[in-house]
Amino acid sequence: MASAPNNTESTLASFIWNNANDLWGDFPHTEFGKIILPFTVLRRLECVLEPTKDAVLNTYEQFKDQGMALDDILTNVSGNPFYNKSTYNLSNLGGTKTKANLEDYISNFSENVRVIFEQFDFNTTINKLSKANLLLRIC
């Protein structure tokens, strides 16, 4: 017999179903995965980077105007093979500039992560969600 899902699993399942419900009617159900997967990856990357976020931002501010290549420095500070130098995260994107803020957030990841979102064709997804007035609800 399978064990009952813990609270985290229930919360995650509820989150995914709520997003699917928000998309229903505006997008074909066959596109739901193409929309939800990049946001799931984005949230996972955000969680991995959270412990070193402030250190990366401080290091970036300290060295950004010195004409140095910062990729290796910021990667080292993050302790991961990627980093993000945006002050945004999924919890503070909202308001009237959600689309611009999300685009800024994505563009401030290291190149290796930006390539992943390019492969998802994430800009197209962002534009579609924005036109359907769903971007803030999905973020």
C-alpha positions as CSV (number, residue, x, y, z in Angstrom):
1,M,0.0,0.0,0.0
2,A,1.3,3.4,-0.9
3,S,1.9,5.8,2.0
4,A,-0.2,9.0,2.2
5,P,1.5,12.0,0.6
6,N,3.2,14.3,3.1
7,N,2.3,17.9,3.4
8,T,5.0,19.0,0.9
9,E,3.8,16.6,-1.7
10,S,0.2,17.6,-1.2
11,T,1.1,21.3,-1.5
12,L,3.1,20.7,-4.7
13,A,0.3,18.7,-6.3
14,S,-2.2,21.3,-5.3
15,F,0.1,24.0,-6.8
16,I,0.4,22.1,-10.1
17,W,-3.3,21.4,-10.4
18,N,-4.2,25.1,-9.6
19,N,-1.9,26.2,-12.4
20,A,-3.5,23.7,-14.7
21,N,-6.9,25.0,-13.8
22,D,-5.7,28.6,-14.5
23,L,-4.6,27.6,-17.9
24,W,-7.8,25.7,-18.8
25,G,-9.8,27.4,-21.5
26,D,-7.0,29.7,-22.6
27,F,-4.5,27.0,-23.7
28,P,-5.0,23.5,-25.1
29,H,-4.3,20.9,-22.4
30,T,-1.6,19.5,-24.6
31,E,0.4,22.7,-23.9
32,F,0.1,22.6,-20.1
33,G,3.4,20.7,-19.7
34,K,5.2,23.2,-22.0
35,I,4.1,26.0,-19.7
36,I,4.4,24.3,-16.3
37,L,7.8,22.6,-16.8
38,P,9.9,25.7,-17.4
39,F,8.3,27.4,-14.3
40,T,9.1,24.2,-12.3
41,V,12.7,24.3,-13.4
42,L,12.9,28.0,-12.7
43,R,11.6,27.4,-9.1
44,R,14.1,24.6,-8.6
45,L,17.0,26.7,-9.8
46,E,15.8,29.5,-7.5
47,C,15.8,27.1,-4.5
48,V,19.3,25.8,-5.2
49,L,20.7,29.4,-5.5
50,E,18.8,30.8,-2.5
51,P,21.5,30.2,0.2
52,T,24.1,32.2,-1.8
53,K,21.8,34.7,-3.5
54,D,22.9,37.7,-1.3
55,A,26.6,36.8,-1.6
56,V,26.3,36.6,-5.4
57,L,24.5,40.0,-5.6
58,N,27.0,41.6,-3.3
59,T,29.9,40.3,-5.3
60,Y,28.3,41.4,-8.5
61,E,27.8,44.9,-7.2
62,Q,31.4,45.0,-5.9
63,F,33.0,44.0,-9.3
64,K,30.5,44.9,-12.0
65,D,32.1,48.3,-12.9
66,Q,35.7,47.0,-12.9
67,G,35.7,45.6,-16.4
68,M,36.4,42.1,-15.1
69,A,35.0,38.8,-16.5
70,L,32.6,37.9,-13.6
71,D,31.4,34.5,-14.8
72,D,34.0,32.4,-12.9
73,I,33.8,34.7,-9.8
74,L,30.0,34.5,-9.6
75,T,29.9,30.8,-10.3
76,N,32.5,30.3,-7.5
77,V,30.5,32.4,-5.0
78,S,27.2,30.6,-5.9
79,G,28.9,27.2,-5.2
80,N,27.1,25.9,-8.3
81,P,27.9,25.7,-12.0
82,F,25.4,28.6,-12.5
83,Y,24.2,31.8,-10.8
84,N,21.7,34.6,-11.1
85,K,22.5,38.3,-10.5
86,S,19.0,39.6,-10.5
87,T,17.3,41.0,-7.4
88,Y,14.1,39.3,-8.6
89,N,12.7,35.9,-7.7
90,L,9.3,34.3,-8.3
91,S,7.9,35.8,-5.1
92,N,8.7,39.5,-6.0
93,L,8.0,39.6,-9.8
94,G,4.4,40.8,-9.4
95,G,2.7,44.0,-10.0
96,T,2.2,45.8,-13.2
97,K,5.6,44.9,-14.7
98,T,5.5,41.1,-14.2
99,K,6.5,40.3,-17.8
100,A,9.5,42.7,-17.8
101,N,10.5,41.6,-14.4
102,L,10.4,37.9,-15.3
103,E,12.4,38.6,-18.5
104,D,15.0,40.5,-16.4
105,Y,15.2,37.6,-14.0
106,I,15.8,35.1,-16.7
107,S,18.3,37.3,-18.5
108,N,20.4,37.6,-15.4
109,F,21.1,33.8,-15.1
110,S,24.4,32.6,-16.2
111,E,24.6,31.7,-19.9
112,N,24.3,27.9,-19.3
113,V,20.9,28.4,-17.7
114,R,19.7,31.0,-20.3
115,V,20.3,28.3,-22.9
116,I,18.0,26.0,-21.1
117,F,15.2,28.5,-21.2
118,E,15.9,29.2,-24.8
119,Q,15.4,25.5,-25.5
120,F,12.0,25.8,-23.7
121,D,11.1,28.7,-26.0
122,F,10.3,30.4,-22.7
123,N,9.9,33.9,-24.2
124,T,7.1,32.7,-26.3
125,T,5.4,31.1,-23.3
126,I,5.9,34.4,-21.3
127,N,4.3,36.4,-24.2
128,K,1.3,34.0,-24.5
129,L,0.7,34.0,-20.7
130,S,1.0,37.8,-20.6
131,K,-1.5,38.2,-23.5
132,A,-4.0,35.9,-21.7
133,N,-3.5,37.9,-18.4
134,L,-2.3,34.7,-16.7
135,L,1.4,35.5,-16.2
136,L,1.1,36.8,-12.6
137,R,-1.1,33.9,-11.6
138,I,1.3,31.3,-12.9
139,C,4.4,33.0,-11.4
